[in-house]
Amino acid sequence: QLSDAPRDEWEVTIPAKDLLVLSPKLIPTGEKKPNPYPKGMKLKGVVLDDVFGGLEENATFRVKGKSQAIEVIYGKDYLIGVVYAPAGQSFICFEPMTAPPNPFHTPGTYNTIAPGMTWRASSWLRPRGFSGRLLLDGRGSLGGCRSCSLRSGGCGNCRGGVRVVELDHFVGDVERV
């Protein structure tokens, strides 16, 4: 969420070649269309609840206000991006995904690993033009721990793994196992 400009003025970049066509239940049909959203489009009058494919390695999804910007950089294993910006709400979500929604009904759209094996992927969050601090939980999620809010040095959920980082110096590496 940006605080230096109204939602209608936010510029959004969706670096994908393809827009995946969705059924009325928001499940990909297998059909693709060219991404209809130009780089730097304004969000005025635009509602997004879309799935995108054809991402290049380190694709950078971006929302920019007057001086603030948030970038989500997808690592090489994230081949799909979901973008959600509902009408009447002042937020946008960029969701890195390794497979489209409902992948088991679309052969060849997901990876598997053997039992006991580990798979890792990285994505990065880059806020720009903000002042202050950002709370991250032990998994790199924004907002810190919702259970304890750092009041007691940690709880059973975060085990004290919440950290505070200065926004002007943060490029977060979120690793999911």
C-alpha positions in Angstrom: 0.0 0.0 0.0 1.3 3.4 -0.9 0.5 6.5 1.1 1.8 9.3 -1.1 -0.8 9.2 -3.8 -4.4 8.0 -4.2 -5.0 4.6 -5.7 -6.2 6.1 -9.0 -2.8 7.6 -9.6 -0.7 4.6 -8.8 1.3 3.3 -11.7 1.5 -0.5 -12.0 4.0 -2.7 -14.0 3.1 -6.3 -14.7 6.1 -7.8 -16.5 4.3 -10.8 -18.0 3.8 -11.9 -21.6 0.6 -13.8 -21.0 -2.7 -13.2 -19.2 -4.2 -16.6 -18.3 -7.9 -16.8 -19.1 -9.9 -17.7 -16.1 -13.3 -19.5 -15.7 -16.1 -17.8 -13.7 -14.7 -19.5 -10.6 -11.3 -17.9 -11.3 -9.6 -21.1 -12.4 -7.3 -21.0 -15.4 -8.9 -22.6 -18.5 -5.6 -23.3 -20.2 -6.1 -20.5 -22.7 -3.7 -17.6 -22.8 -4.0 -14.1 -24.2 -1.3 -11.4 -24.5 -0.9 -9.3 -21.4 -3.3 -6.3 -22.0 -1.8 -4.1 -19.3 0.9 -1.6 -20.5 3.9 -0.9 -18.4 3.2 2.0 -16.0 -0.6 1.9 -16.4 -2.6 3.9 -13.9 -5.0 2.0 -11.7 -7.8 4.5 -12.2 -10.9 2.4 -13.1 -8.9 -0.8 -13.2 -9.8 -3.9 -11.1 -7.4 -6.7 -11.1 -7.9 -10.3 -10.0 -5.7 -11.9 -12.7 -3.2 -14.7 -13.2 -0.1 -14.0 -15.4 2.4 -16.3 -17.1 5.3 -16.0 -19.4 7.5 -14.4 -16.7 11.2 -14.0 -17.2 13.7 -14.7 -14.4 13.7 -11.9 -11.8 10.5 -10.4 -13.2 9.8 -7.2 -11.2 6.2 -6.3 -10.4 5.9 -2.7 -9.3 3.4 -0.2 -7.9 4.5 3.4 -7.9 3.0 6.6 -6.4 4.5 10.1 -6.4 7.8 9.1 -4.7 7.0 5.8 -3.0 7.3 2.4 -4.8 7.1 -1.2 -3.9 8.7 -3.8 -6.1 8.3 -7.6 -5.8 11.1 -9.4 -7.7 10.3 -13.0 -8.6 13.1 -15.5 -8.5 13.7 -17.9 -11.4 11.3 -20.6 -10.0 8.3 -18.3 -9.9 6.6 -18.8 -13.3 3.2 -17.4 -12.4 2.1 -14.1 -10.9 -1.3 -13.3 -9.4 -2.2 -9.6 -9.2 -5.1 -8.5 -7.0 -6.3 -4.9 -6.8 -10.0 -4.8 -5.9 -12.3 -1.9 -6.6 -12.7 0.7 -3.8 -9.6 -0.6 -1.9 -6.3 1.2 -1.6 -4.0 -1.8 -1.9 -2.6 -4.1 -4.5 -1.2 -7.6 -4.0 1.6 -9.2 -6.1 1.7 -13.0 -5.4 4.6 -15.0 -6.7 3.5 -18.6 -7.5 5.3 -21.6 -8.8 2.2 -23.0 -10.6 -1.1 -21.6 -11.7 -4.2 -22.1 -9.4 -5.6 -25.6 -9.6 -2.4 -27.0 -11.3 -3.3 -30.7 -10.9 -5.9 -30.3 -13.6 -3.4 -28.8 -16.0 -0.6 -31.3 -16.6 2.9 -30.0 -16.9 2.2 -26.8 -14.9 3.8 -27.8 -11.6 7.0 -29.4 -10.2 7.3 -32.3 -7.8 10.0 -33.3 -5.4 10.7 -36.7 -3.9 9.7 -37.4 -0.3 12.2 -36.1 2.2 13.8 -33.7 -0.4 13.9 -29.9 0.0 12.9 -27.3 -2.6 13.8 -23.6 -2.2 12.8 -20.5 -4.1 13.4 -16.8 -3.5 11.5 -13.6 -4.1 12.5 -10.2 -3.0 10.6 -7.2 -1.7 12.0 -3.7 -2.4 10.2 -0.7 -0.9 11.4 2.7 -2.1 10.7 6.3 -0.9 9.4 5.3 2.5 10.6 6.5 5.8 10.4 4.7 9.1 10.5 1.0 9.8 9.1 -2.3 8.5 8.2 -5.3 10.7 8.9 -8.7 9.2 8.1 -12.0 10.8 10.6 -14.9 10.8 9.3 -16.0 7.4 9.8 -12.6 5.8 6.1 -11.7 5.8 5.1 -8.1 6.3 3.4 -7.0 9.5 5.4 -8.9 12.1 3.6 -11.3 14.4 -0.1 -10.7 14.7 -0.3 -12.6 18.0 2.2 -10.8 20.2 3.1 -7.7 18.2 6.6 -7.9 19.9 5.2 -6.9 23.3 6.7 -9.8 25.2 9.7 -10.7 23.1 7.9 -13.3 21.1 5.2 -15.9 21.4 4.6 -19.5 20.3 3.9 -18.3 16.8 6.9 -16.2 16.0 9.3 -17.4 18.8 10.8 -13.9 18.9 11.7 -14.1 15.2 10.2 -10.8 14.3 12.8 -8.2 13.2 12.6 -4.5 12.5 14.4 -3.2 9.4 15.0 0.4 8.3 13.0 0.9 5.0 15.6 2.9 3.2 18.1 0.1 3.4 15.9 -3.0 3.0 15.9 -5.5 0.2 14.3 -8.5 1.7 15.2 -12.0 0.6 12.2 -14.3 1.4 13.1 -18.0 1.2 10.3 -20.5 1.3 11.0 -24.1 2.2 
